[in-house]
Amino acid sequence: MTVRTTRKTYDPVAILNARDLIKLLSRSVPAPQAVKILEDGTACDIVKIRNLVRNKDRFVKRRQRILGPNGTTLKALELLTETYILVQGNTVSVMGPYPGLKEVRRVVIDCMANIHPIYHIKELMIKRELRADPTLATENWDRFLPHFKKRTLSKRKKPAKITDKSKKVYTPFPPPREKSKVDLQIESGEYFLGKQAKERREKEDREQRQREKAEGKRREKEMEFVPPKDNAEGGKKKPKRKEEEEAEL
């Protein structure tokens, strides 16, 4: 598709507006809305958002944030920036004045970078109220704007026990390799035993564990029948009153 001027063309910028009109129509913008690009003071911007996020599922979720529940977030952006926004496929088409286009592009790119549009909407609402006050026209607005701190959710967990590596003596040799199960069997001689010998040895170990367990239970039962120990002095202590009377005598 090509765009050309005719002899009746009196505005040289009309060819650029016609190019933008074709772009908007190709992005599924309704024709009555796309024709407004021919008016003075109205521009368009097409933000490509697909290459900003690699994961497709994450891309779909963040694109949905621009729309919001039932399109409320998108409608709020349109009212605050005085623009027309259409989220279609991998792009976001915007129409309106130049300051509004700049704000919408910033909101869309930050949304793809995992910054929710609600933060920008709050900031735009505060700026709108400050712009209406003539006394604050020459002042700095940073003290009125909210400053949201970025919270890092993925923090590295600190170990409960921190070993002091400074006390260790440096050696260029690697630590000794841990012995495998086969090495331990070779050292104990179990590796060279036959199948029957292994079964016999396992049976003996099992019987030994059973005997130890039975012995422990027997001792616990005998502890219940142990009589209490008598007093070492062999008699009860005298009460304090009798001791005091004997001391007086």
C-alpha positions in Angstrom: 0.0 0.0 0.0 1.4 3.4 -1.0 0.5 7.0 0.0 0.9 9.8 -2.5 0.0 13.5 -2.7 -2.0 15.1 -5.4 -2.2 18.6 -6.8 -4.9 19.5 -4.4 -2.7 18.8 -1.3 -2.0 22.0 0.5 -0.5 20.5 3.7 2.8 18.6 3.3 2.3 16.9 6.6 -0.8 15.2 5.4 1.2 12.4 3.8 2.7 11.6 7.2 -0.8 11.6 8.8 -2.0 9.3 6.0 0.8 6.9 6.8 -0.2 6.9 10.4 -3.8 6.4 9.5 -2.9 3.2 7.6 -0.8 2.0 10.5 -3.7 2.5 12.9 -6.2 0.7 10.6 -3.8 -2.2 10.3 -3.7 -2.4 14.1 -7.5 -2.8 14.3 -8.3 0.7 15.4 -11.9 1.6 14.4 -12.1 3.8 11.3 -14.0 6.7 13.0 -11.3 6.9 15.7 -8.4 6.5 13.3 -9.5 9.4 11.1 -9.0 11.7 14.0 -5.2 11.4 13.3 -5.7 13.9 10.5 -6.6 16.6 13.1 -4.0 19.1 14.3 -2.4 18.3 17.7 -3.2 14.6 17.4 -0.4 12.1 17.0 -0.1 8.3 17.3 2.4 5.9 18.8 2.6 2.1 18.5 4.4 0.4 21.3 5.8 -3.0 20.6 5.6 -5.1 23.8 6.2 -8.7 22.7 10.0 -8.5 22.7 10.1 -7.0 26.2 9.1 -10.3 27.9 10.4 -13.7 26.9 8.0 -16.0 28.6 4.6 -16.1 26.9 2.6 -16.8 30.0 4.2 -13.9 31.8 3.7 -11.7 28.8 -0.1 -12.4 28.7 -0.4 -11.7 32.4 1.4 -8.4 32.2 -0.5 -7.4 29.1 -3.7 -8.1 31.0 -2.6 -5.6 33.8 -2.7 -2.8 31.2 -6.4 -3.6 30.7 -7.3 -4.2 34.3 -10.5 -5.8 35.5 -13.3 -5.0 33.0 -11.0 -2.5 31.3 -10.9 -0.1 34.3 -7.2 0.5 34.3 -7.2 1.2 30.6 -10.1 3.7 31.0 -8.3 5.5 33.9 -5.2 5.9 31.7 -7.3 7.3 28.9 -9.0 9.8 31.2 -5.8 11.0 32.8 -3.7 11.2 29.7 -6.5 12.3 27.3 -5.6 9.6 24.8 -7.1 6.6 23.1 -5.5 3.3 23.9 -6.0 0.0 22.1 -4.2 -3.2 23.2 -4.1 -5.6 20.3 -1.9 -8.6 19.9 1.8 -7.7 20.4 1.4 -3.9 20.3 -0.3 -1.1 22.1 -1.8 1.7 19.8 -2.1 5.1 21.3 -3.7 8.3 19.9 -3.7 11.7 21.5 -1.5 14.7 22.3 2.3 14.4 22.6 2.5 14.6 26.4 -0.1 11.9 26.8 1.7 9.6 24.3 4.9 10.0 26.4 3.2 9.1 29.6 1.4 6.1 28.1 4.6 4.7 26.6 6.3 5.0 30.0 3.4 3.2 31.8 3.3 0.4 29.2 7.1 -0.3 29.2 7.2 -0.2 33.0 4.2 -2.6 33.1 6.1 -5.1 31.0 9.0 -4.6 33.4 6.8 -5.9 36.3 5.7 -2.4 37.6 2.0 -2.2 38.1 0.2 0.6 36.3 -1.7 1.6 39.4 1.4 3.3 40.7 1.6 5.5 37.7 -2.1 6.2 37.8 -1.7 7.5 41.4 1.1 9.7 40.3 -0.9 11.1 37.3 -3.9 11.9 39.6 -1.7 13.8 42.0 0.0 15.7 39.1 -3.5 16.6 37.7 -4.5 18.1 41.1 -1.2 20.0 41.4 -1.5 21.4 37.8 -4.9 23.0 38.8 -3.2 25.0 41.6 -1.6 28.1 40.2 0.5 28.7 43.3 2.4 25.5 42.7 3.2 26.1 39.1 6.8 27.2 39.8 7.5 24.8 42.7 9.1 21.3 42.6 6.4 18.5 42.9 8.7 15.8 44.1 7.6 16.2 47.7 4.0 15.6 46.7 4.6 12.5 44.5 4.7 9.0 46.1 8.0 7.2 46.1 7.5 3.5 46.0 10.5 1.4 47.1 11.3 -1.7 45.0 10.9 -4.8 47.1 13.1 -7.8 46.1 11.2 -10.9 46.8 14.0 -13.3 45.9 16.5 -12.8 48.7 19.2 -15.3 49.3 18.7 -17.2 52.6 21.5 -16.9 55.1 22.8 -20.2 56.5 22.0 -20.9 60.1 25.6 -21.9 60.9 28.3 -19.9 59.4 31.7 -21.6 59.4 34.8 -19.4 59.8 37.0 -20.2 56.9 39.9 -17.9 58.0 41.1 -20.5 60.6 41.5 -23.2 58.1 45.0 -23.8 56.8 45.2 -23.5 53.0 46.3 -26.6 51.2 46.6 -26.9 47.4 45.4 -30.5 47.6 41.8 -31.4 47.3 40.0 -33.1 50.2 40.1 -36.9 50.3 37.3 -38.7 48.4 34.6 -40.3 50.4 34.6 -44.1 50.4 31.8 -45.7 48.5 29.7 -48.6 49.6 31.8 -51.0 47.6 35.0 -49.7 49.2 33.5 -50.2 52.7 32.5 -53.7 51.8 36.0 -54.6 50.6 37.5 -53.3 53.8 35.2 -55.4 56.0 35.6 -58.4 53.8 31.8 -58.6 53.0 32.5 -58.0 49.3 34.3 -61.4 48.9 31.6 -63.4 50.7 29.3 -65.7 48.7 25.5 -65.4 48.6 24.9 -67.9 51.4 27.6 -66.4 53.6 26.0 -62.9 53.1 22.6 -64.2 54.0 24.0 -66.0 57.1 25.8 -62.8 58.2 22.7 -60.7 57.8 20.7 -63.2 59.8 23.3 -63.1 62.6 23.2 -59.3 62.6 19.5 -59.3 62.7 19.4 -61.9 65.6 22.0 -59.8 67.5 19.8 -56.7 67.2 16.8 -58.6 68.3 18.7 -59.9 71.4 19.8 -56.4 72.3 16.3 -55.1 72.0 14.9 -57.9 74.1 17.5 -57.3 76.8 16.7 -53.6 76.9 13.0 -54.4 77.4 13.8 -56.8 80.1 15.8 -54.2 82.0 12.9 -51.7 81.8 10.5 -54.3 83.3 12.9 -55.1 86.1 13.3 -51.4 87.0 9.6 -51.3 88.0 10.3 -53.9 90.8 13.4 -52.3 92.3 12.6 -51.3 95.9 13.3 -47.7 97.0 16.5 -47.0 98.8 16.5 -46.5 102.6 17.8 -43.3 104.2 21.5 -43.5 104.7 21.3 -42.3 108.4 18.9 -45.1 109.2 16.3 -43.0 110.9 14.1 -40.0 110.5 15.3 -36.6 111.3 14.1 -35.0 114.5 11.7 -32.1 114.1 13.2 -28.6 114.6 11.2 -27.9 117.8 12.7 -30.8 119.7 16.2 -29.9 118.6 15.7 -26.3 119.9 14.4 -27.6 123.3 17.4 -29.9 123.7 19.7 -27.0 122.9 18.1 -24.8 125.6 18.5 -27.6 128.3 
